[in-house]
Amino acid sequence: MEKVKNSVQELMELDKKYFLHPTSPIKQQQDQGPSFIFTEGKGVMLTDILGNTVIDGMSSLWNVNVGHGREELGKVAMEQMSKLAFSSCFATYSNEPAIRLAAKLAEIAPGNLNATFFTSGGSEANDTAYKLARHYWILKGQPNRKKIISRTKSYHGVAMGSTNATGLKPFREFTNAFDPDFCYADHFSSEDLRRVIEAEGPETIAAFIAEPVQGAGGLHVAPDDYFKEVKSICNEYGILLITDEVITGFGRTGKYFGIEHYGVVPDMMCFAKGITSGYAQLGGVMLSETIHQDYMELSTGTLLHGYTYSGHPMACAVALKNIELIEEEGLIANAEKMGAEMHKGFQWIEGERKIIGKVKGLGLMGGLELVKDRNTNEKFQNPVAPLVVTEAAKRGLICRSVVFDGQDTVVFAPPLIISKEEMAKMIDILHDAIAAVEAEVLQ
């Protein structure tokens, strides 16, 4: 045991000295070291270096859809790496896993989305969509169409273009990333989208991008008719509609892709995360058959956009196996079923505790808004969602807080394999964590 403690201390010191963590408080890391040093994952559970086990209520970063420790994915990765670990897809070079995956995506994607540009992740996917949209309008003889409209409370990644498209101001303020070619409409008002289009000038706008469910922005689910209205407005002004399915894709919402809940087919669709369940780095953008056809007919030179790992053979092989697992194990149906269980559990907590203002969610994406007074919707002076996250972690549950733009929400996205029993345990732990925080903040 002493040896383990020494090893942990060594790793904590090395972490503080050499590892600059993504999206983490630097001061907290330097004062306290890493919150967890995980060594193993199995199903919905993670185990740290001290042997503590916790329920992964966030699928790590909304992405471990098929759960941890899937040996099938490790085997496929090893087999592909042993045969062809990497080859470039520049200059029309190709490989079988990338070709097979592109064909599979065309089979499962909504409507006439049929051609895929591969990236390494979601931020790259969104940046790619903006560049492809702008290049599309150049090919169509309308080079002034370069502005991208997104929504307030949206999150589209942290590459420079993705950061500018993100409606959450703290992400843009982090690097003074304010590009005038990016603008924002109210997150659930189709009429505000029309207002922004008219104010900016329809002839200057390339595309509008939206998440079917806003995840990192606080678990905001669109009204039933929102995307049909948006699509109609985009068609009216000749603007491309891009959906960001980085979080909502591959079964997370109880359908293959979140936009399917709304009966709308976008012109482009970004994806990442769940396509490999986090077992390999992969993302991409799908184009409609119409856009793809225009590209083929109008493009006469080289498509001057590409990443070293676009169409990575091993990542694509893992993605194909991951999709096979999702389908064979009925995980999309399970996400719908367990999502209903999660929502029911959240409603029970709402009835038991005073500080729950609103229960939100779709499929296995869920959130609880926290308020000081639910009758008046008065918020706490300082957000309490981070306190709930801390208390839940002490009790064996990982979740996440969203406090940007005046929000105070705890969010969840457990693996799609979660069972009814595991969900019940998650709900019990969450209730106890909220009860502890409630007793502290309502003294």
ChimeraX attribute file (.defattr): number of C-alpha atoms within 10 A of each C-alpha:
attribute: neighborCount
match mode: 1-to-1
recipient: residues
	/A:1	7
	/A:2	7
	/A:3	8
	/A:4	11
	/A:5	12
	/A:6	11
	/A:7	13
	/A:8	15
	/A:9	13
	/A:10	11
	/A:11	15
	/A:12	20
	/A:13	16
	/A:14	12
	/A:15	17
	/A:16	19
	/A:17	12
	/A:18	8
	/A:19	12
	/A:20	12
	/A:21	12
	/A:22	7
	/A:23	7
	/A:24	10
	/A:25	10
	/A:26	13
	/A:27	10
	/A:28	12
	/A:29	18
	/A:30	14
	/A:31	9
	/A:32	11
	/A:33	19
	/A:34	18
	/A:35	11
	/A:36	14
	/A:37	15
	/A:38	15
	/A:39	11
	/A:40	14
	/A:41	18
	/A:42	14
	/A:43	19
	/A:44	26
	/A:45	23
	/A:46	23
	/A:47	18
	/A:48	15
	/A:49	15
	/A:50	14
	/A:51	11
	/A:52	11
	/A:53	19
	/A:54	20
	/A:55	28
	/A:56	30
	/A:57	24
	/A:58	23
	/A:59	25
	/A:60	21
	/A:61	19
	/A:62	25
	/A:63	27
	/A:64	25
	/A:65	33
	/A:66	30
	/A:67	23
	/A:68	22
	/A:69	16
	/A:70	16
	/A:71	9
	/A:72	13
	/A:73	22
	/A:74	14
	/A:75	13
	/A:76	19
	/A:77	23
	/A:78	15
	/A:79	14
	/A:80	19
	/A:81	15
	/A:82	10
	/A:83	11
	/A:84	13
	/A:85	14
	/A:86	16
	/A:87	16
	/A:88	16
	/A:89	19
	/A:90	16
	/A:91	8
	/A:92	6
	/A:93	8
	/A:94	15
	/A:95	16
	/A:96	12
	/A:97	20
	/A:98	23
	/A:99	14
	/A:100	13
	/A:101	21
	/A:102	21
	/A:103	14
	/A:104	14
	/A:105	18
	/A:106	19
	/A:107	13
	/A:108	14
	/A:109	19
	/A:110	20
	/A:111	16
	/A:112	16
	/A:113	24
	/A:114	22
	/A:115	19
	/A:116	24
	/A:117	19
	/A:118	27
	/A:119	27
	/A:120	21
	/A:121	22
	/A:122	27
	/A:123	25
	/A:124	27
	/A:125	29
	/A:126	33
	/A:127	23
	/A:128	23
	/A:129	27
	/A:130	23
	/A:131	15
	/A:132	21
	/A:133	27
	/A:134	23
	/A:135	21
	/A:136	23
	/A:137	19
	/A:138	16
	/A:139	16
	/A:140	14
	/A:141	10
	/A:142	16
	/A:143	16
	/A:144	14
	/A:145	23
	/A:146	22
	/A:147	24
	/A:148	25
	/A:149	27
	/A:150	26
	/A:151	24
	/A:152	21
	/A:153	24
	/A:154	27
	/A:155	26
	/A:156	31
	/A:157	22
	/A:158	19
	/A:159	15
	/A:160	17
	/A:161	23
	/A:162	24
	/A:163	27
	/A:164	30
	/A:165	34
	/A:166	28
	/A:167	26
	/A:168	20
	/A:169	19
	/A:170	13
	/A:171	19
	/A:172	19
	/A:173	12
	/A:174	9
	/A:175	10
	/A:176	11
	/A:177	15
	/A:178	16
	/A:179	14
	/A:180	9
	/A:181	16
	/A:182	20
	/A:183	22
	/A:184	22
	/A:185	22
	/A:186	17
	/A:187	20
	/A:188	18
	/A:189	16
	/A:190	20
	/A:191	14
	/A:192	15
	/A:193	23
	/A:194	17
	/A:195	14
	/A:196	17
	/A:197	24
	/A:198	12
	/A:199	9
	/A:200	15
	/A:201	13
	/A:202	19
	/A:203	17
	/A:204	17
	/A:205	27
	/A:206	28
	/A:207	24
	/A:208	27
	/A:209	26
	/A:210	25
	/A:211	26
	/A:212	25
	/A:213	23
	/A:214	24
	/A:215	26
	/A:216	22
	/A:217	23
	/A:218	26
	/A:219	24
	/A:220	22
	/A:221	17
	/A:222	18
	/A:223	10
	/A:224	11
	/A:225	11
	/A:226	14
	/A:227	23
	/A:228	15
	/A:229	16
	/A:230	21
	/A:231	20
	/A:232	14
	/A:233	18
	/A:234	19
	/A:235	12
	/A:236	10
	/A:237	15
	/A:238	14
	/A:239	25
	/A:240	23
	/A:241	24
	/A:242	27
	/A:243	26
	/A:244	31
	/A:245	28
	/A:246	31
	/A:247	29
	/A:248	31
	/A:249	26
	/A:250	32
	/A:251	28
	/A:252	31
	/A:253	29
	/A:254	27
	/A:255	20
	/A:256	22
	/A:257	25
	/A:258	26
	/A:259	24
	/A:260	16
	/A:261	16
	/A:262	15
	/A:263	13
	/A:264	16
	/A:265	21
	/A:266	21
	/A:267	23
	/A:268	26
	/A:269	30
	/A:270	32
	/A:271	28
	/A:272	30
	/A:273	26
	/A:274	30
	/A:275	33
	/A:276	26
	/A:277	29
	/A:278	25
	/A:279	23
	/A:280	21
	/A:281	21
	/A:282	29
	/A:283	29
	/A:284	26
	/A:285	28
	/A:286	28
	/A:287	25
	/A:288	22
	/A:289	17
	/A:290	12
	/A:291	20
	/A:292	18
	/A:293	13
	/A:294	14
	/A:295	18
	/A:296	9
	/A:297	10
	/A:298	13
	/A:299	14
	/A:300	9
	/A:301	6
	/A:302	7
	/A:303	12
	/A:304	7
	/A:305	10
	/A:306	15
	/A:307	15
	/A:308	13
	/A:309	18
	/A:310	22
	/A:311	32
	/A:312	26
	/A:313	27
	/A:314	26
	/A:315	28
	/A:316	29
	/A:317	24
	/A:318	29
	/A:319	28
	/A:320	22
	/A:321	19
	/A:322	25
	/A:323	23
	/A:324	12
	/A:325	16
	/A:326	23
	/A:327	15
	/A:328	9
	/A:329	13
	/A:330	14
	/A:331	26
	/A:332	24
	/A:333	20
	/A:334	22
	/A:335	29
	/A:336	20
	/A:337	17
	/A:338	24
	/A:339	26
	/A:340	17
	/A:341	19
	/A:342	28
	/A:343	22
	/A:344	14
	/A:345	20
	/A:346	23
	/A:347	16
	/A:348	13
	/A:349	22
	/A:350	19
	/A:351	11
	/A:352	13
	/A:353	15
	/A:354	19
	/A:355	26
	/A:356	23
	/A:357	21
	/A:358	16
	/A:359	19
	/A:360	18
	/A:361	23
	/A:362	25
	/A:363	26
	/A:364	31
	/A:365	28
	/A:366	25
	/A:367	26
	/A:368	26
	/A:369	25
	/A:370	28
	/A:371	24
	/A:372	20
	/A:373	15
	/A:374	15
	/A:375	9
	/A:376	9
	/A:377	15
	/A:378	12
	/A:379	19
	/A:380	16
	/A:381	9
	/A:382	10
	/A:383	20
	/A:384	24
	/A:385	25
	/A:386	19
	/A:387	19
	/A:388	26
	/A:389	22
	/A:390	17
	/A:391	21
	/A:392	25
	/A:393	21
	/A:394	13
	/A:395	18
	/A:396	19
	/A:397	24
	/A:398	25
	/A:399	26
	/A:400	22
	/A:401	24
	/A:402	21
	/A:403	18
	/A:404	17
	/A:405	14
	/A:406	12
	/A:407	18
	/A:408	23
	/A:409	28
	/A:410	24
	/A:411	26
	/A:412	24
	/A:413	30
	/A:414	34
	/A:415	29
	/A:416	32
	/A:417	22
	/A:418	24
	/A:419	17
	/A:420	14
	/A:421	9
	/A:422	16
	/A:423	20
	/A:424	14
	/A:425	15
	/A:426	24
	/A:427	21
	/A:428	14
	/A:429	20
	/A:430	26
	/A:431	21
	/A:432	17
	/A:433	21
	/A:434	25
	/A:435	18
	/A:436	15
	/A:437	21
	/A:438	20
	/A:439	11
	/A:440	10
	/A:441	12
	/A:442	11
	/A:443	5
